[in-house]
Amino acid sequence: MVPNAIEIVEVAPRDGLQNEKVAMATADKLALIARAIAAGARRIEVTSFVNPRAVPQMADAEAVATALPHHDQVTYIGLVMNARGAGRALATGRIDQLGAVAVATDSFAMANQNQTSDGSVAAASDIIAMAQAAGKTAQVTIAAAFGCPFEGEMAPDRVLAMAAALAQAGPVEIGLADTIGVADPAQVSRLVARVRDLIAPIPVRVHFHNTRGTGLANVWAAVLAGAATVDAAIGGLGGCPFAPGASGNVATEDVVYMLQRAGVATGLDLRALIAANHWLGGVMDRTLPGMVARAPVFPKGS
């Protein structure tokens, strides 16, 4: 069933930039966030509070957070991997929601955050508790939910078991991430529907990378299967420094074009997103992967 509306989480300031060879200036990150807000984004993953030696592009996390514009209707999300990162995010006083990550395989969990898969579930549960104790909310993403760069195919039952365990901690949502862009629409439809039924009334969020060109098809399959929220990045930037071969996120403007043409409201302004793509491409000094911003406006005058 086609829903009336879908929520978009803008992840370009964090996931979009974390794998870039050259770190973007803090002022440009803040300008990107401002453009996302102007385009209608109301949930934005603004940075990650991780070890700057591991992800140097996020070394200015506190500087970004403390300079965020005050906006009553915008939820600022900070990605954190452990209690130390959660403490840093909460100490800024500007992060509204913590984003935790649990990884579906031991190999990727060790590469991504130096712990086992079960350890990542425990750590994510602790992060959720820390957020709640501080009067904030938290969400969690199951990384490599559709396939692992080291262990290959992912058993759905493993993802379901993780989702059930994480739901006990009380996150506001649970995300399923195709971290390396290997999912297909049929696989997405099956897994999203099973997780949705298992964790209801907690909503399902999805996070797709377009590594093999299936990103938009997977978004559509997830939406039809009951996902409530979709992660996307302006321009289609993104990737994971710990996942070999991972490439960009689905582009926000491409997702919005597809959904709005299908009659699904997103609350986002497509023209403003295209303008943000062009601005960001100028900052990055290259044409970005997103497709809609490269094409003529359709229909004309819209």
Summary of the structure (lengths in Angstrom):
residues: 302
radius of gyration: 17.5
end to end distance: 26.9
largest distance: 52.8
contacts: 1121
relative contact order: 0.15
helix: 43%
strand: 18%
